Amino acid sequence: MKALRSQQWFGKKGKDGFIYRAWMKNQGIPDDEFRGKPVIGICNTWSELTPCNGHFRELAESVKRGVFEAGGYPVEFPVMSLGETLIKPTAMLYRNLMSMDVEESIRANPIDGVVLLVGCDKTTPASVMGACSVDLPTIAVSGGPMLTGHYRGKPIATSDVWRMSEAVRSGKMEEEELRSVEACMCRSDGHCAVMGTASTMACMVESLGLTLPENAAIPAADSRRKVLAQLSGRRIVEMVKEDLTPAKILTREAFENSIILNAAIGGSTNFVLHLLAIAGRVGVELNLDDFDDLGSKIPLLVNLQPSGKYFMEDFYYAGGLPVVVKALAEKLHQNVITVNGNSLVENAKTSSCYNEDVIRTPANPFQEASGITVVRGNLCENGAIIKPSAATPELMQHKGKAVVFENIEEYHEKINDPELEVDASCILVLKNVGPKGYPGMPEVGNMAIPKKLLAEGVTDMVRISDGRMSGTAFGTVFLHVSPEAAAGGTLALVENGDEIEVDVANKRLHLFVSDEELERRKASWQAPDLGYDRGYVQLYIKHVEQAEKGVDLDFLKGKSTSVVLRDSH
Ligand code: FES
């Protein structure tokens, strides 16, 4: 076994060793805990302000039990936590900051291996990005989805928030009734119960090989979630002995497998940004076209909301992600290892599907095509994306007049205005909600349908923005337009009444305005003044990269190590 990194602290003689050990001993730790045992950091994203991760202190106890059983010594530590529902202006603004916290907390401390406790949307990519940048043996344990909500005899989960709030806006539901749904929807520990971003991220870490099999779908309230945490605690100790680091797991092939599986499960569009950012940290070449090339021909096998009917709980009872892996085994790279030393396909060999309506077969898919389609054109030279499985087929080839909102404030002010000049054939365009422009790229791309059209029964329209969309949302929504408006992209130059054509089959997004006219408009364009002149946010605005690169900070890219360069002791 490689010399333990933690012994650079706890194995020292003299004053330094005394200081490293003595202050730990105030927590009641006997001396033999410091004698050559792998020290396992449990990087805990628990916070009462991140309700989806509210059960993580208990989960950490299960991890600890496993670490002790395997002869390691667990140390739990807190990091920044990002609760999707409460953080303003948007949790995405802080993903990179959180990843820096994770990275520096791991590197700076006497840790040999790490267990990442992750759940709500951004807590997963942020933790993985940070841990990968240090590259100590790492295993992720997701917190698991909530149990399916139930309201008046009907199963419900987060995607119903969008449906019900539209029902209130169109007068089909009372605000009071909406309020009574709240407790029915969020009735147990865990993250959103549909294939939203959190579930997508839980599948992503499993498909990348960073978790034990079945991590993605076990409900938070199911006792088997704790079993998985305990087994992960045991396994990380072995991984330290084997020096099985993320760099050995996260190969280009592992990323390709993850893209294929994300298409088959109908994962969130946010997957694109987070996977690109992780690849950037480990130095794997990955670009936007990889998502289209690898994912767009994969059938959608999983019939879960928001694209389908069922919930994460059903996904687990049907067999979970291993069933999807087994079904697509021929399309997956076989030679990639996961945290347990086996390949993804080997791990899935014994899996069985227990509900073929929830997890379909490639011969009888839920939808023929899935994944993420990348579109290009003069409106998005560096690309934009759409999730076809969540869109209306008839609107995926469409020409219409732009109804433009210069920023989110103008959108809020006008969207319900009866005087707004809009009909169902128009294309809603929202600017300045990109990585720099908002800043933080909020999930507002699935703009609400104008109230007067809702009243006419319109349920979907083409919408285009440089922002993101919640993984729980749906609609014919073009997202992540790059370059974004605030960076001077063509999106900034769109005016009310301009004609736009969207053509998903031909991967095209075109603005019918001449180059000369665009040049003229560009000459009078000015970047918005966001008024941030200090702290993390100004650093973020200065260094954040565009959507097609994963929205990471430019100075965080590339490989790093666990080496601490200076030692004051
Ligand atoms: Fe945390 Fe949906 S709000 S996962």
Boltz pocket constraint, residues with backbone or C-beta under 6 A from the ligand:
constraints:
  - pocket:
      binder: B
      contacts: [[A, 52], [A, 83], [A, 84], [A, 85], [A, 119], [A, 120], [A, 121], [A, 158], [A, 190], [A, 191], [A, 192], [A, 196], [A, 198]]
      max_distance: 6.0
